[in-house]
Amino acid sequence: MELARRERGDELLRPGELLGVRKRLRNIACKHDLSTVIACAFDHRTRMLPFIFADMRMVPAGVRAVGAAMFDAGFSKTRIVLQQWNRNFRPSRMRLDGRIPDLFMVSSMQIHSEQCRALIRDACRIDPAHRPLIIAGGPKTIYEPWDVFSADPHDPWAADVAVTGEEYILLSLLELLLSIRAGSEPLRQTFIRARNSGMLDEIPGLVYARGEREGVAEELVDTGIQRLLGDLDELPHPVPGYSLLEPPSRLPTLASQALSIGRVRKHSPIGSLVLTFGCKFGCPYCPIPAYNQRQYRVKSGERIADEMLRLYREYGIRYFFGADDNFFNEQERTLDIMEKLARVRVEGTECRHHFRWGTEVTVHDALKMKEHLALVRKAGIRTLWLGVEDMTGALVKKGQTVDKTIEAFRMLRERGISPMPMMMHHDTQPLYTPGRPLGLINQVKMLRKAGAASLQVLMITPATGSKSYEETYNSGMVYARVGGKRVETHMLDGNYVVATNHKKPWRKQFNIMAAYLYFYNPVRFAISLVKPVSRMYLLDSVMQCVGMLGLACTVRRTFGWALRLMFGKVERQTAPPISRIPMRGANGSLASHALPGTPEAPGPRIAACALRGTPVE
């Protein structure tokens, strides 16, 4: 189910609000000697195509942005721990500046939620008198905040609060807590006082627990849907975030110093940047439009250029990935960014000679930019990931057809921009169709011939926060167990077939492997050395090497699942996962983040029903 929408005109923060809270926190941070550890949960069982390289060689934008926000607000004693690099990290053993941190934050995607809960559980082993304030956030928490709280009295653990919003919500929470903190009072104790007095209810974007027993939630209080930052130029600069990284280690403890500046590029040669948010399309399987309240938010060209320049000069990072939803969404804004970047000079030459970057777009919008692709390349773009999904539009129509897709790829290739297709396999798509472009292999062949240097093929799975999420579960399409093996959250990445009505689901699993094998293989690698599909000579051969490595990992992890699908008994789910803990809004209304069927705490429902646009009972 999609996130509820705020009232029209009240979706965005007022201009300058984020700048204001940043400034106020800097003025009071010196009075509070706080230390913070921010952990990025990561399940290593997800290491396979299509992210086999980037998952370890690019610092995620989310935790890096939170770290930068904390540093910018005056809390310089902050450390970012990536479980990608620090697999054995244990919060119960963390010490920063010689003491247990005041704040412990965990960010997680849905596929990494088991590790997220494990980190919170371990942090709860710290003696309550010294335990840090535990804050959970990230994509998983935005849509399913109840999952970081326990209602089991035999297994007491929980985050203190879930942040279901962006940096502004976190900083607003800290400002509130520091405004009432008494001397050197533990920050968690300050939070408990603020929670019990109802002071948190004035900050939309939080979910917190109430209960008599430590670590056992009797009810969850939801303060509502966040207001979004409209002008992304107000975000803190990303440069400080890279100075807070924990060095890669096999130890459960923290190092005495953060990763040195000279080693940042070695471990993260690709820089992740937030450039735009939002998409004009309304695909039923995608949560992006609803999350952004149907708004499109951007950074200015000047700000983007400054971020790339500073990261290049201070860390030597030359490659960037724009964490965009659809960078070409609005042509006028895109062209403004491109023109600003194209005019940037580095050491007397154009920026494209010093750093290169890529991002995500749609086929429809790429075609609309065909007259401006020379400018796009001049601005430094060398790769574009295109949401092809299904070239025939059988899955979803976003203005793409076979001819339009091939045309878009051809135009990009002629301008020296490598197209990277992202495809979705679905129930009605066969593996191969002679003489017709419906088959998966048929489309992969056409995309390769059109200039695709890489390939992403995932099976469509229910995405939290999407329009079709609840219906997919209610229809019985989603698997609960196969051959006695439970479908775990790390398997919801699209590599595993876990939601299908196909009579022979194992065929879908093998189809994905076959598509990858057709695209990534030693023969294509040899051809790429002589006749690469990309004007960037080494890109094609490098992607073939990475793809073959990733394919080996993918087959190793999913082949056994394919056999279970072939011979095992399939048990299906009949309802989406919901909170077993009663939820309510801050004023007693229906909780904004509760799925239908969630136990309701007593109270009036008028406000939430009005927010959702549903009739009041």
URLINCOR-V10760 format. One line per field, one symbol per residue. ss: DSSP state (@ for helix, = for strand, . for the rest). A space follows every 50 residues. Layout:
ss = ???
//
This chain:
ss = ...........=....@@@@@@@@@@@@@......=====...@@@.... ...@@@@=..@@@@@@@@@@@@.....=====........@@@..=..=. ..=====..@@@@@@@@@@@@@@.........=====.@@@@@.@@@@=. .......=..===...@@@@@@@@@@@@@@......@@@@@@@@@@..@@ @@...=====........====.....=..=@@@...@@@@@@@=..... ..........@@@@@@@..====..==..........@@@@.....==.. @@@@@@@@@@@@@@@...====........@@@@@@@@@@@@..==..== @@@..======.@@@@@@.@@@@@@@@@..=========........... .@@@@@@@@@@@@@...========..............@@@@@@@@@@@ ...======.........@@@@@@...=====..==..@@@.......=. ....@@@@@@@@@@@@@@@..@@@@@@@@@......@@@@@@@@@@@@@@ @@@@@@@@@@@@@@@@@..===.........====..............= .....@@@@@@@.....
//
